[in-house]
């Protein structure tokens, strides 16, 4: 079962006109639970207008044991939680927060000096900013950042990144892209794969430890293809999807093809429960509506919080941004984008 803990909002500040930073106090008795790796995320559970909502946010601060951590909440059109932050949330309020999780991580080692490459667009900088700070603070490694935004005013951590380039200029290089401003020393337009490859010509690809890519779906797809074309191993390219359009037409098509009921056996925390669901409804929606408290967060197949193992039966995963081919072969699924196909299925959360 996904556990949430009451944390006090220590401070709220405006990073840009559309982005707010939230810092949380971590009580001493929860310190071990909220020890995190650079790049991980948390899930916030909140009741707004009588409806429970869950949102996942990457931790943007470095994992320094100072009893606090920071996230960025960016305003989005019709965003329920971001509107709540903008209009209602204040310092001293309490939010329900899950333990940190995720595999988009950096962990310092004492091995030979390494090079890291990071590519971020917009709010995709948030987990990468944690990684950058960690690389520079906890090692002697170097890191290159390719960072795309609309303009300087909307650039999250613009001043902080500039300060890091001053302090660590020999180990930290930033290449900026702006789509709405033509600024001297930066590139005009979206993040350009040609510019990335030209910049990396000065580096031996075999010495680059990891590539971190965070942003929209097309950036991840294009960048991954570019690196794979340079014989970079797929396991060395880590990505975190920060926006992906809902596959509404695809979901409707799937719904219209399926009919009838499915018996779902749930195994969670050593307990077995059964629920009957509609085949034309996503498993997460059906299970949560039935009152079962299963882990979930983004509801868009990008965070893997709702991951479980399908041990019996068949489902149709209509969207997948987090599971590898090997994980799918192992039977792992994300229930937020899975429709039941067979009449009986079994989902096990205890053997992940």
DOTOR-755621 format. One line per field, with one value per residue (C-alpha): x, y, z; chain; residue number from 1. Coordinates in nm, 4 decimals. Each point is the difference from the previous one (the first is absolute). Last residue first. Layout:
px: c(X	...) .
py: c(Y	...) .
pz: c(Z	...) .
unit: c(A	...) .
pos: c(NUM	...) .
This chain:
px: c(0.7668	-0.1238	-0.2484	-0.2142	-0.1575	-0.2786	-0.2060	-0.2301	-0.3260	-0.2303	0.2883	0.0517	0.0361	0.0985	0.3361	0.1105	-0.0195	0.0681	0.3679	0.1188	0.2774	-0.0288	0.3717	-0.0096	-0.1284	0.2960	0.2454	-0.1552	0.0464	-0.2915	-0.0174	-0.1709	-0.2818	-0.3411	-0.2876	0.0980	-0.2516	-0.0402	0.0187	-0.0473	0.2093	0.3138	-0.0225	0.2666	-0.0499	0.0964	-0.2357	0.2906	0.1564	0.0352	-0.0847	-0.3023	-0.2529	-0.1778	0.2749	-0.0255	-0.0983	0.0274	-0.3102	-0.2597	-0.3084	-0.3321	-0.1694	0.0661	0.3720	-0.0155	-0.2076	0.2070	0.3290	-0.1178	-0.0985	-0.3651	-0.1389	0.0514	-0.2204	0.1193	-0.0779	0.2152	0.1836	0.2355	0.3062	0.2155	0.3767	0.0639	-0.1880	-0.1303	-0.2955	-0.2239	-0.1901	-0.3152	-0.0682	-0.3322	-0.1528	0.0934	0.3143	0.0249	-0.1641	0.2312	0.3121	-0.1076	-0.0824	0.3456	0.1681	-0.1933	0.0860	0.3716	0.0815	0.2762	0.3329	0.1774	0.2873	0.1491	0.3122	0.2832	0.3163	0.2408	0.2801	-0.2208	-0.0443	0.3718	0.1386	0.0896	-0.0203	-0.3355	-0.1241	0.0803	-0.2064	-0.2909	-0.0097	0.0053	-0.2839	-0.2251	0.0687	-0.0567	-0.3179	-0.1454	0.0408	0.2773	0.2819	0.3069	0.2913	0.2975	0.2345	0.3694	0.1495	0.3503	-0.0976	-0.1410	0.3474	-0.0635	0.0781	-0.2508	-0.2601	-0.0772	-0.0545	-0.2241	-0.2153	-0.0181	-0.1231	-0.2602	-0.1475	-0.1897	-0.2732	0.0627	0.2572	0.3302	0.1689	0.3072	-0.1935	-0.3713	-0.2613	-0.3184	-0.3168	0.1357	0.2995	0.2893	0.2805	0.3300	0.1309	0.3446	0.0962	0.3394	0.2478	-0.2630	-0.0866	-0.0673	-0.0952	-0.1961	-0.1736	-0.1032	-0.1550	-0.1916	-0.1412	-0.0987	-0.1932	-0.1502	-0.3198	0.0206	-0.3308	0.1516	0.2904	-0.2228	-0.1853	0.2327	0.2639	0.2988	0.2944	0.2037	0.3526	0.1336	0.3448	0.1104	0.1907	-0.2654	-0.2568	-0.0726	0.0248	-0.1678	-0.2610	-0.0880	-0.0381	-0.2158	-0.2369	-0.0212	-0.0738	-0.3027	-0.1446	0.1300	-0.2906	-0.1948	0.0972	0.2112	0.2930	0.2987	0.2721	0.3420	0.2304	0.3789	0.2009	0.3060	0.1210	-0.1942	-0.0985	-0.3710	-0.2846	-0.3556	-0.2105	-0.3587	-0.2909	-0.0991	-0.3000	-0.1133	-0.0159	-0.2449	-0.3529	-0.1270	-0.3239	-0.0016	-0.0047	-0.0266	0.2628	0.0974	-0.3010	-0.2129	-0.3136	0.0268	0.3225	0.0321	-0.3675	0.0390	0.2998	-0.2087	-0.2972	0.1914	-0.2540	0.2857	0.3321	0.1747	0.3355	0.0581	0.3696	0.1224	0.2297	0.1413	0.0505	0.1655	0.3541	0.1466	0.1048	-0.1662	0.0123	-0.3162	-0.2290	-0.2106	-0.2195	-0.3733	-0.2768	-0.3647	-0.2885	-0.3551	-0.2726	-0.3267	-0.2061	0.0843	0.3710	0.1269	0.3762	0.2453	0.3497	0.2335	0.3777	0.2728	0.3587	0.2732	0.2660	-0.0539	-0.2301	-0.0099	-0.3635	-0.0676	0.3221	-0.0872	-0.3554	0.0603	0.2021	-0.2961	0.0605	-0.0921	-0.1154	0.1019	-0.2352	0.1285	-0.2575	0.0007	-0.2045	0.1259	0.3397	0.1584	-0.2767	0.0446	-0.1746	0.1674	-0.0101	-0.2981	-0.0523	0.0070	-0.2698	0.1106	-0.1328	0.0399	-0.0591	-0.1275) .
py: c(-0.6303	-0.3096	0.1557	0.2005	-0.3066	0.0420	-0.3038	-0.0052	-0.1764	0.0535	0.0937	0.3456	0.2407	0.3532	0.1410	0.3648	0.0790	-0.3678	0.0256	-0.3497	-0.2424	-0.3510	-0.0828	0.0418	0.3543	0.0651	-0.1241	0.2214	0.2978	0.1604	0.3762	0.1708	-0.2457	0.0685	-0.2229	-0.2914	-0.2720	-0.2599	-0.3806	-0.2623	-0.1077	0.1253	0.3627	0.1679	0.3479	0.3598	0.2746	0.2282	-0.0457	0.3809	0.0571	-0.2199	0.2873	-0.0490	0.2127	-0.1513	-0.3554	-0.2542	-0.2090	0.0957	-0.1957	0.1851	-0.1425	0.3303	-0.0594	-0.3436	0.1151	0.3109	-0.1871	-0.2817	0.2306	-0.0464	-0.1883	-0.3422	0.0949	-0.1081	-0.2663	0.0280	-0.2597	0.0393	-0.1864	0.1366	-0.0334	0.3696	-0.0045	-0.2940	0.1029	-0.2492	0.1640	-0.1617	0.1490	0.1187	0.0465	0.1987	0.1010	0.1432	0.3352	0.0560	-0.0633	0.2564	0.2483	-0.0503	0.0546	0.3195	0.1222	-0.0738	0.2669	0.2305	-0.0530	0.2359	-0.0312	-0.3289	-0.1018	-0.1566	-0.1965	-0.0814	-0.2269	-0.3112	0.0670	-0.0322	0.2878	-0.1130	0.3524	-0.0814	-0.0931	0.3550	0.1571	-0.2417	0.0827	0.3716	-0.0203	-0.2145	0.1940	0.3356	-0.1277	-0.1206	0.3202	0.0659	-0.1761	-0.1657	-0.1237	-0.1524	-0.2066	-0.0857	0.1863	-0.1425	-0.2100	0.3072	0.1564	0.3688	0.2966	-0.1268	0.0375	0.3566	-0.0961	-0.2898	0.2233	0.2745	-0.2522	-0.1331	0.3481	0.1032	0.2255	0.3339	0.2787	-0.1151	0.1901	0.2255	0.3062	-0.0404	-0.0540	-0.0296	-0.2039	-0.3541	0.0267	-0.2507	-0.0015	-0.1905	-0.0263	-0.1194	-0.1249	-0.1401	0.2796	0.2671	-0.1318	0.3175	0.2271	-0.2732	-0.0760	0.3632	0.0019	-0.3160	0.1644	0.3116	-0.1957	-0.2468	-0.0252	0.1864	0.1760	0.3497	-0.1150	-0.1037	-0.3015	-0.2543	-0.2620	-0.1158	-0.2094	-0.0668	-0.1400	-0.1665	-0.0515	-0.2364	0.1091	-0.1436	0.0882	0.3661	0.0300	-0.3321	0.0585	0.3500	-0.1232	-0.2964	0.2214	0.2358	-0.3024	-0.0915	0.3519	0.0860	-0.1777	0.3111	0.1469	-0.2331	-0.1948	-0.1850	-0.1232	-0.1444	-0.1568	-0.0301	-0.2217	0.0142	-0.3414	-0.1772	0.1470	-0.0162	0.2496	-0.1250	0.1632	-0.1021	-0.0351	-0.3212	0.1282	0.0346	0.2480	-0.0839	0.1291	0.3460	0.1125	0.3790	0.2293	0.3774	0.2077	0.1995	0.0615	-0.1893	0.1696	0.1809	-0.1103	-0.3351	-0.0816	0.1016	-0.2356	-0.2765	0.0216	0.0828	0.1332	0.1430	-0.0724	0.1940	-0.1529	-0.1532	-0.0299	-0.2193	0.0599	-0.2062	0.0503	-0.1449	0.1053	-0.3332	0.1037	-0.1849	0.2897	0.2015	-0.0395	-0.2907	-0.1162	0.0414	-0.2609	0.1017	-0.1667	0.1306	-0.0803	0.1798	0.1963	0.3406	-0.0812	-0.2899	-0.0434	-0.2807	0.1042	-0.2536	0.0246	-0.0057	-0.1224	0.1756	0.0248	-0.2892	0.0368	-0.0311	0.0685	-0.3196	0.0350	0.3529	-0.0833	0.0136	0.3205	0.1773	0.0977	0.3608	0.0558	0.2466	0.1036	0.1847	0.1664	0.0230	0.2104	0.3551	-0.1489	-0.1440	0.1270	-0.0986	-0.2280	-0.0907	-0.2600	-0.1990	-0.2369	-0.3718	-0.2559	-0.3445	-0.2204	-0.3741	-0.1917	-0.3473) .
pz: c(-0.7863	0.1831	0.2439	-0.2422	-0.1633	-0.2538	-0.1021	-0.3013	-0.0829	-0.2981	-0.2285	-0.1511	0.2915	-0.1078	0.1056	0.0028	0.3727	0.0791	-0.0914	-0.0876	0.0929	-0.1416	-0.0086	-0.3793	0.0603	0.2284	-0.2647	-0.2661	0.2320	0.1808	0.0519	-0.2932	-0.0700	-0.1518	-0.1040	0.2236	-0.0904	0.2732	0.0122	0.2700	0.2979	0.1741	-0.1182	0.2114	0.1438	-0.0790	0.1159	0.0969	-0.3459	-0.0507	-0.3678	-0.0653	0.0115	0.3327	0.1638	0.3489	0.0825	0.2814	0.0748	0.2590	-0.1075	0.0123	-0.3091	-0.1774	0.0600	-0.1665	-0.2966	-0.0703	0.0318	-0.2275	-0.2855	-0.0947	-0.3013	0.1587	0.2914	0.3443	0.2625	0.3132	0.2051	0.2951	0.1207	0.2813	0.0374	-0.0477	-0.3305	-0.2033	-0.2156	-0.1832	-0.2851	-0.1412	-0.3421	-0.1389	-0.3428	-0.3055	-0.1823	-0.3512	0.0822	0.2919	-0.2058	-0.2564	0.2720	0.1540	-0.3352	-0.0556	0.3488	-0.0110	0.2553	-0.1151	0.1780	0.2305	0.2437	-0.1222	0.1892	-0.1959	0.0650	-0.2814	0.1252	-0.0246	-0.3733	-0.0639	-0.2045	-0.3514	-0.1450	-0.1640	0.3484	0.1104	-0.2768	0.0470	0.3708	-0.0739	-0.2509	0.2214	0.3195	-0.1672	-0.1707	0.3314	0.1949	0.2514	0.1814	-0.1510	0.2117	-0.1856	0.2150	0.0366	-0.2940	-0.0520	-0.3035	-0.1701	-0.0023	0.0304	-0.2256	-0.2535	0.2764	-0.1001	-0.3646	0.1079	0.2202	-0.2630	-0.2575	0.2446	0.0360	0.3099	-0.1325	-0.1635	0.0289	0.1492	0.2799	0.0237	-0.1098	0.0650	-0.2717	0.2031	-0.0543	-0.0511	0.2307	0.0168	0.2555	0.0096	0.3560	0.1094	0.3445	0.1003	-0.0721	0.0553	0.3459	0.2019	-0.2879	-0.1793	0.3301	0.0365	-0.3484	0.0884	0.3129	-0.1919	-0.2668	0.2465	-0.2095	-0.3306	-0.0658	0.0083	-0.2167	-0.2890	-0.1390	0.1580	-0.0905	0.2065	-0.1210	0.3139	0.0091	0.3142	0.1498	0.2743	0.3112	0.2286	0.2669	-0.0657	-0.3793	-0.0788	0.2707	-0.1163	-0.3572	0.1068	0.2005	-0.2970	-0.2193	0.2100	-0.0496	-0.3477	-0.1685	0.0953	-0.3363	-0.2142	0.1409	-0.1451	0.2356	-0.0858	0.2589	-0.0052	0.2327	0.2220	0.1135	0.2772	0.3335	-0.0765	-0.0034	-0.0627	-0.2701	-0.0523	-0.2417	0.1817	0.1965	0.3605	0.2869	0.2830	-0.0410	0.0972	0.1640	0.0207	0.3037	-0.0090	0.1803	-0.3059	-0.2215	-0.2530	-0.1291	-0.3328	-0.1696	0.1742	-0.0639	-0.3647	-0.0270	0.1585	-0.2356	-0.3183	-0.2497	-0.2086	0.1747	0.2745	0.0923	0.3421	0.0879	0.2845	0.2963	0.2865	0.3731	0.3085	-0.0884	-0.1095	-0.3488	-0.2858	-0.2488	-0.0586	-0.3018	0.1230	-0.2855	0.0363	-0.0116	0.0279	0.1778	0.0229	0.2495	-0.0683	0.2537	-0.1457	0.0180	0.2104	-0.0381	-0.0515	-0.1056	-0.1613	0.0289	-0.2635	-0.0448	-0.1983	0.2730	0.2400	0.2974	0.3787	0.0786	0.1930	0.2004	0.1135	0.1038	0.3777	-0.0439	-0.1587	-0.3642	-0.0732	-0.3551	-0.2694	-0.2769	-0.3063	-0.2230	-0.3788	-0.2433	0.0581	0.0787	0.3147	0.2262	0.3618	0.2459	0.3304	0.2750	-0.1218	0.2913	-0.0720	0.0815	-0.1168	-0.2772	-0.0450	-0.3236	0.0876) .
unit: c(A	A	A	A	A	A	A	A	A	A	A	A	A	A	A	A	A	A	A	A	A	A	A	A	A	A	A	A	A	A	A	A	A	A	A	A	A	A	A	A	A	A	A	A	A	A	A	A	A	A	A	A	A	A	A	A	A	A	A	A	A	A	A	A	A	A	A	A	A	A	A	A	A	A	A	A	A	A	A	A	A	A	A	A	A	A	A	A	A	A	A	A	A	A	A	A	A	A	A	A	A	A	A	A	A	A	A	A	A	A	A	A	A	A	A	A	A	A	A	A	A	A	A	A	A	A	A	A	A	A	A	A	A	A	A	A	A	A	A	A	A	A	A	A	A	A	A	A	A	A	A	A	A	A	A	A	A	A	A	A	A	A	A	A	A	A	A	A	A	A	A	A	A	A	A	A	A	A	A	A	A	A	A	A	A	A	A	A	A	A	A	A	A	A	A	A	A	A	A	A	A	A	A	A	A	A	A	A	A	A	A	A	A	A	A	A	A	A	A	A	A	A	A	A	A	A	A	A	A	A	A	A	A	A	A	A	A	A	A	A	A	A	A	A	A	A	A	A	A	A	A	A	A	A	A	A	A	A	A	A	A	A	A	A	A	A	A	A	A	A	A	A	A	A	A	A	A	A	A	A	A	A	A	A	A	A	A	A	A	A	A	A	A	A	A	A	A	A	A	A	A	A	A	A	A	A	A	A	A	A	A	A	A	A	A	A	A	A	A	A	A	A	A	A	A	A	A	A	A	A	A	A	A	A	A	A	A	A	A	A	A	A	A	A	A	A	A	A	A	A	A	A) .
pos: c(352	351	350	349	348	347	346	345	344	343	342	341	340	339	338	337	336	335	334	333	332	331	330	329	328	327	326	325	324	323	322	321	320	319	318	317	316	315	314	313	312	311	310	309	308	307	306	305	304	303	302	301	300	299	298	297	296	295	294	293	292	291	290	289	288	287	286	285	284	283	282	281	280	279	278	277	276	275	274	273	272	271	270	269	268	267	266	265	264	263	262	261	260	259	258	257	256	255	254	253	252	251	250	249	248	247	246	245	244	243	242	241	240	239	238	237	236	235	234	233	232	231	230	229	228	227	226	225	224	223	222	221	220	219	218	217	216	215	214	213	212	211	210	209	208	207	206	205	204	203	202	201	200	199	198	197	196	195	194	193	192	191	190	189	188	187	186	185	184	183	182	181	180	179	178	177	176	175	174	173	172	171	170	169	168	167	166	165	164	163	162	161	160	159	158	157	156	155	154	153	152	151	150	149	148	147	146	145	144	143	142	141	140	139	138	137	136	135	134	133	132	131	130	129	128	127	126	125	124	123	122	121	120	119	118	117	116	115	114	113	112	111	110	109	108	107	106	105	104	103	102	101	100	99	98	97	96	95	94	93	92	91	90	89	88	87	86	85	84	83	82	81	80	79	78	77	76	75	74	73	72	71	70	69	68	67	66	65	64	63	62	61	60	59	58	57	56	55	54	53	52	51	50	49	48	47	46	45	44	43	42	41	40	39	38	37	36	35	34	33	32	31	30	29	28	27	26	25	24	23	22	21	20	19	18	17	16	15	14	13	12	11	10	9	8	7	6	5	4	3	2	1) .
